[in-house]
Amino acid sequence: MRFLSRRKLRPLCIAISLFLAVYFLTRSVVQFQLNQQVEYYRHYFNKNRDNLQREFNPLEIKQIPGPVIDELYKKRQEDVIKNKKDPIDWNKFAYVNYVAQRDYLCNTLIMFKALKEDYKTKAKLVLLLTNDVVSELQGDQNLLEKIKDLDKDQVVVKMVEPIHKNDDYSVWKNSLTKLDIFNLTEFERIVYVDNDANLQDNLDELFFLPEYVNFAAPLTYWELKEKDLKKAYKEVKHMKNPINANKYIDKSVARIQNGKMIYNHLPNLPHTLYLNAENIGDDILKSRTVFSISKLFHRVKPSKVKFTSALMVIKPNNVTYQNIRDVLIPYALKTKRMYDMDVINEFMYNLKEIIYDHFSVVKSLKHNYIPEVLVLPFGRYGILTGSIKDYKQHNMMKHDLLGYQYLDTKGEDVSDDLETVIKNCKYLHYSDYPMGKPWHYDKKETIECKVDKDSKDKKNEQKICDLWNSVVLPFYGRDDICPKPIKPSKPGQSSPPS
């Protein structure tokens, strides 16, 4: 019997060996061909980028600098004055908050009041409010009425059903509700912002990103280390691209003024931050089910650097939302530790799969693809308050285009100092994990940053403390808007950055 089992097993082993040999040989050949094609496209776009108008580089995800965003908005306004375009219809644009916990309702009032009265936006102000929060108010509708009374026409309150994860007691248990923002199809473009933040200016310029962009957001820079940045700089230099961010800004601004396409002239997001930069063909293959055995058993993981869901620019559409509602939310509800940001980065805007999808369109369908994502500069649209106290992140905050630096014509660093970076950041997210949010504490003295008496660098630490206090403590000067800080439903509850 043992002899017969071996005789039966031998052909099976031979068959498996032949299969694996053919698999790996085929994979190697395809991988080689892909890398050859990658090199072709790199050379083609580097050589011809100045003359391309509706042809986009499929192998790159682009970062858009703040001054370029400003120039796009300025050009749109100038076109109205010169009668080249119709006047801006602000009813087609909206700032959006969502509130699934009563603790956060006052934050929306503060943010919407600032947007309307201080920053003079004309865009709609939309609040997605879950029904259970309204029930918790128990007849005390004062805060909600204050929000509506800011402007009966400009403010829109939409009631939505909360999406809870069963047996989940984390601070993110309701976060899938946020995905309802993709259903706001009555608007041409929305700027979604988490309301646990210090908003220091309006963000109107974000409504006028290139029309083909369906999604834009800053990246989770705080997950990167110094070695990651060094690899990114090295890649940019190796590809013989300028490391000076100002060169990309000057070139893009000039092209906007001349009515030319800017996409191919924006700085690339270095592949080392989300791909195997030395073998892109291998990463493309790993995104293809037929060549990825492991993908049969494991979902494709997002890159180390990914999009934050705290601030997002979105063009809502029915197809995207239907997929979210019918496929992604049901999957997330039955998957442990999968929340809004996981859905966005693993299934909707996975950086690795974006490259594969772009490349497939160009390679297989033989026509130009149109990009749908851009990376926003986190230095303007997404600094964490906790980063102010983290010395390791200070240099990164000054150079918010990953892989590039702000230099003058002599190659000298001309980046802003930390105080100026924080002053110019439009959206500072309250995130000082494990410390809670400011409204979770009755007195500002409880969380006020103070220098340790045993500090060896008191002068510098006092400077950092003063900067952090200037951003966070003003929250306590808003008693005229919200009478008193609202206690969290679970005292001391906090969350890591998102």
C-alpha positions, 0 to 999 in steps of 0.5 A: 500500500505504501509503495502504491501511494508513492507511485500515485504521489510521484506524478502529482509532484511532477505535475506540481513542479512543472506548474510552478516552473511554468508559472515562475518562468512566465512570471519572469518573462512578463515582469521583464517585459513590464519593466521594459515598458515602464522604461519606455514610458519614463523616457517618453514622458520625460522627453515630450512632457512640454508638448503633451496636452491631453496625454498623462503619465500612467506610471506616476501619482502626482503631488500638487504644490499649494502655490499651483492650487492657488494659481488654478483658482486665480485663473478661474476667477480671471476667466470670469472677469474676462468673460472666458467662463461663466460666473462661479456657481457656489451652489455647486460646491460644499464644505462637509462635516459629519457628526455621529457623536454629540461631543462633536456637534459644537465643533461643526458650529465653530467651523461653519461659523468661521467659514461663513463669517471670518473666511467669507466662503460662499460655498454651501455648508453641509452637515451629515448628522446621524439620527441617533445624535438628534435623539440624544439631544432630548429636546435640547436643540440649541446647538443644532438650531445655532448651526442652521441659523448661521444662514438658512440658505447656505447651511444644509443639515442632512439626516443619515442613518448611522453605520455601526460596527457590531461589538466594536467599542473603539472610537471609530465604531461609527466612522463608516458613516463618513462614506455617505459623503460620496453620495452628495451627488447634487454637488459638483465637488465637495471639500470634506473636513473632520471637524476636530480641527483648527481651521485657520482659513477657507479652502475655496481654492480646492474646489478648482483643482483640475476637472479630471480629479475625482479625489485628492487628499494629503498623505499620512506623513507622520507614518514616515521615518527619516530613512524613508525620506532619504530613499525618496530624495535618492530616487528623485535624484536617481531619476535625474529629476529636479529636487527643488520644489520651486522649479515645479511650482514656477513651471506649473504656474507659467503653464496655467497662465498660458492655458496649458496642461500641468499634470506631467509637470507636477512633482511625482510621489516617489515610488519608494514610498508605495512601490518597489522602485527597483522593480515596478513590474513586480509590483504591477504583477502583484496587483494582478490576480492571475500572477498573485497566488497570495492575493487569493488569500489576502487582500492587497495591503495599502502602502505605508504612506496613504491618504488621510481621510481627515480632509478630502476633495471629492467629486461625488458620483452615483457609480462610486457610491453604489459600490461603497453601499453595496460592496465595500460597507457590507465587507467592512462591517464584517471585517475586524478593524476596517474603518473609513480610512481603510476602505478608502486606502485599500479598495478605493484609492490604493496607491499600488493598484492605481498604478496598475489600473493606469498602466493597464488602460494604456497598455491593454486598451491602447488609449490615454488614461485620465488620472483621478487622484492628486496628493495635496500638500500636508503642510497646508492641508493636514498637519497634526497638532501632535507633530508640533511637539515631535522634533523628528517631524519638523523638517518634514513639515517644512518640506511638504512635497515628499521627496523634494525641498524648497531651495533657491537658485543656489541650492540653499534651503529657503523653507519656512521656519516652523512657526511660519509653517504652522501659521500658514497651515490652513487645517490643523488636526487636533491629534495628540494621542494618547491625549484626548481632544481639547473639549474633553477637558474642562480647563485649558490648564489641564492640557497646557504645554509646559516645559519640564523643569529638568529640561536641558533645552528650556529655551527651545522647548518653551518655543515649541510649547508656545507654538502648540499652545497658540494652536490648541488653547484658543479653543477655550476662548469660544464660550460665546459659541459653545457655553462649555466644553462637552464631556466625552461619552467615555472620559479620556477617550482618544484615538491615534491619528487618522 
